[in-house]
Amino acid sequence: MSEQSQQRLTMIVADVVKAMAAEGQVSMAGIDGETDLFAAGVIDSFGFFELIEELENRIGSRIEFDTLDDRDIGTINGLARQIARVAR
């Protein structure tokens, strides 16, 4: 994946996360690409599935959960990296 495509994917993930945070009335103050979204209370496990579903809709690709590295999905940048690696 090109650097430009990776940056675009990161922006899409960030946009979806921001929309979900706003919907749940969660502040994004201090949240950046490396912030643990679970620990910061931005998303929970149910919200993660909603996030993946919305990302699939936006990028037009299926994201296989069982291929995601759970050590690298809790941040915007990490999730974008994982999706770039596994999206079909």
C-alpha positions as CSV (number, residue, x, y, z in Angstrom):
1,M,0.0,0.0,0.0
2,S,1.3,3.4,-0.9
3,E,2.1,6.1,1.7
4,Q,-0.7,8.2,0.3
5,S,-3.2,5.3,0.6
6,Q,-2.1,4.6,4.1
7,Q,-2.6,8.3,5.1
8,R,-6.0,8.3,3.5
9,L,-7.0,5.1,5.4
10,T,-5.7,6.7,8.6
11,M,-7.9,9.8,7.9
12,I,-10.9,7.6,7.3
13,V,-10.4,5.7,10.6
14,A,-9.9,9.0,12.5
15,D,-13.1,10.5,10.9
16,V,-15.2,7.5,11.9
17,V,-13.7,7.5,15.5
18,K,-14.5,11.2,15.8
19,A,-18.0,10.7,14.6
20,M,-18.6,7.8,17.1
21,A,-17.1,9.9,19.9
22,A,-19.4,12.8,19.1
23,E,-22.4,10.5,19.0
24,G,-21.5,9.1,22.4
25,Q,-20.7,12.6,23.7
26,V,-17.1,11.6,24.4
27,S,-14.4,14.3,24.2
28,M,-11.7,13.8,21.6
29,A,-9.5,16.3,23.5
30,G,-6.0,14.9,23.8
31,I,-6.7,12.0,21.5
32,D,-4.2,11.4,18.8
33,G,-3.2,8.6,16.5
34,E,-1.4,6.6,19.2
35,T,-3.9,7.1,22.0
36,D,-5.5,3.8,23.2
37,L,-9.1,4.4,22.3
38,F,-10.4,1.7,24.7
39,A,-8.5,3.1,27.7
40,A,-9.5,6.6,26.9
41,G,-13.2,5.6,26.8
42,V,-13.7,6.5,23.2
43,I,-14.9,3.0,22.2
44,D,-15.7,-0.2,24.0
45,S,-15.9,-3.7,22.6
46,F,-19.4,-3.2,21.1
47,G,-18.3,0.1,19.7
48,F,-15.3,-1.6,18.1
49,F,-17.6,-3.8,16.1
50,E,-19.6,-0.8,15.0
51,L,-16.4,1.0,14.0
52,I,-15.3,-2.0,11.9
53,E,-18.7,-2.1,10.2
54,E,-18.6,1.6,9.4
55,L,-15.0,1.3,8.1
56,E,-16.0,-1.6,5.8
57,N,-18.8,0.6,4.4
58,R,-16.5,3.5,3.8
59,I,-13.6,1.6,2.2
60,G,-15.7,-0.9,0.4
61,S,-13.8,-3.9,1.7
62,R,-14.4,-6.7,4.1
63,I,-12.3,-6.6,7.3
64,E,-11.7,-10.1,8.7
65,F,-11.6,-9.9,12.5
66,D,-9.6,-13.1,12.9
67,T,-6.8,-11.7,10.9
68,L,-6.4,-8.5,13.0
69,D,-3.5,-8.3,15.5
70,D,-5.3,-7.4,18.7
71,R,-2.1,-5.8,20.0
72,D,-2.4,-3.1,17.3
73,I,-6.1,-2.3,17.0
74,G,-6.6,0.0,19.9
75,T,-5.3,3.2,18.3
76,I,-6.2,5.1,15.2
77,N,-2.8,4.5,13.6
78,G,-2.7,0.9,14.6
79,L,-6.1,0.1,13.3
80,A,-5.3,1.8,10.0
81,R,-2.2,-0.3,9.7
82,Q,-4.1,-3.5,10.4
83,I,-6.9,-2.7,8.0
84,A,-4.3,-1.9,5.3
85,R,-2.8,-5.3,5.9
86,V,-6.0,-7.4,5.9
87,A,-8.8,-5.6,4.0
88,R,-10.1,-7.6,1.1
